[in-house]
């Protein structure tokens, strides 16, 4: 056996890829415009599909006449509710079956402006648009209700059958907060408004559906964060077997929570294709439809009351959350739960009572958006904590350090926190930003500095009883390795990170790996890209898959060399002896052996991982929802122009417990993207409605962060080496967005002494608050 | 109507109705789907291409109006297998996340750097302000543009 391995064509600088900033696996495709998104799918004879949408916020459907549209040349198919099974779909069916409340095509009633009434497929866009105009809908218009506090009043128009339009009441109760409030030295009560943001990914929702008429199988090419979830909803609403539905996730042009569910357009593309004899149907939402008819962040009224001791000890918290759910439930129940229960990961609190109400209105549908309720609670709780600290004259950081959770503890609601770098994050952020020199000391130049802290899960059982992920690691004869994962890369870089994990586990160079992800027919099951779960859960599956493939190779090597498999390992492209690292043979040689005349052994590693969690009991709020928890602290420095009310963010510091950075550059990318999104939410992202109509359904009216004015961002990676994580890693796609608005509001308070309780922080609000403050002095 | 133009250095004669945007011609007629659109109303920048070295929005440009002009799309930047320096640094700096904005972002960057390879930070921000990126929050894009400028100046 040769002792010096022949240099493999696969050996590159990323021979030990975990922990290195490996460039994106699809980088060359993206920068050359060759990567194909669902938006780019072109097929012969492909039809253009369009949805007919309600112009009324609340109305009964009397009749729909499609005859004129059907007679239009070029129209190939039209569907209305009578062509469907009228089966409802939703996203929290496992825990909250009664919240499954939306039909792909509504049959009796429309509940918001944009609700789907019919769909058409035609040879081109003009014909499809003309067909929509020719469909005659007769409505009986019903009174609508658009404000949370109006919708819950007795006698308000009933949108569904829920009493007082309350789709869901979630009580979270621990200890005896009333008694503890009486023992408190200081009690503070605050009411916050958290406005409606929209995910607005650059690629709008788009799909191509095709129905094989003779075999009765469907394929949907989609822009999805959760292709397996989409498959489940399609199969259910179309009454098909799960495996007759294939969802192929193309490259996804961003999701941010908005692409977690099947939308009526996905259903319609498939059914229209059936009616059109199997021709593929492409439906691409316009930007206006994207803003008005997909999923948006819940607007929330967040009331919180806290009792503390003079020394800063948190005694009790009570509160109430009212969420504007819009017309249907979507992921609303879990968003509401997350908005109330994240606090247990952050603060040691034993006495807690909060009740959440998810309220139907005739506004567009609220659902998941990056942060899952945590952006709203992050703003409310972290602003409130600064106010509480101020009441007792305590520094906000000292107050937090006194009350935060510790490593290796069980929270009052039975979350098991193991590694917990929150304290380290706060200390590192404090040092990096120069907190002690700046806090409270820059008012003369109208500068201020503020902190917010947060924690996040990595995974959550939302629509199934398990949330396992699988991986297949197929090592080919030519030395290339295919990683098949069900995880959906939507731009966060999971294809790259999971490939790094699989390569490291197998002991080979990153360049060997090719990644195929998110195809329900050929990749293993995965619940999708949400809850910051992919690196942790899908990563563990990739780790197990890589290890399994390695063991299969070592089995052959051991056998052929009369050695024990326990004495061998594969590391950095070499088969070595475990005890002294001595080289036995190169990886390529080992592979030659596996695929030799003598052995002919295919190497197909498999991994399956289901995190060690307990289901949340939603009657009490108890449960260990995640297999691990991530933490972070964020500091923002601002400068306020008191003449114009403009707040300028000067610099941001984000210290993040990510367990271990599989790809530091990607981690920074997630943090920077989150911070930008947080800046947007704080200052201008505000989807506004009037009588259910969206007033700013475009990028001119709904401003998102642009390049001018982005502050300097500093990412501080705190590695706590999570035992349960793949190579120690935790998930981290959302946490950095959670405390941003509060950190900014707290910095504004430090700079000019005014407290903003309602987002967004606009110049008008700053000026108004300054005026009120000066009147107080008089 | 007949429209003569050059796309990625290739001369073409197109038979058009006359109401097609350049974006539609690129994507639908020529299958050059690297150029994207996210709004179709000149707000997002994902449809940016270059006409005679200047970045323009193809979603609001009539194809009939670019008679006899040289158009460069994202597909035309690399020379064979060799990426344009801007493409290369976008990969190296981790500027790419979902990638949907990237073709437009790269075209705006190339148009800037060809005129001015050493832009100030303010000039970079100004040049890219029409290109929305929803994923990356811009720092890694800024880094890449400055770095690419240095590389372009050297070569």
Interface residues (C-beta under 8 A of the other chain):
Chain A: X21 X23 X24 X26 X27 X28 X30 X31 X32 X33 X34 X35 X36 X37 X39 X40 X42 X200 X201 X202 X203 X204 X251 X252 X253 X254 X256 X286 X287 X490 X491 X492 X493 X665 X666 X668 X669 X672 X673 X674 X675 X676 X677 X698 X699 X700 X704 X705 X706 X707 X708 X709 X710 X712 X713
Chain B: X27 X31 X32 X33 X34 X35 X36 X38 X39 X40 X41 X43 X44 X46 X73 X74 X75 X77 X78 X83 X87 X88 X90 X91 X92 X93 X94 X96 X97 X98 X99 X100 X101 X102 X103 X106 X124 X125 X126 X128 X129 X130 X131 X132 X133 X134 X135 X136 X137 X138 X139 X140 X141 X142
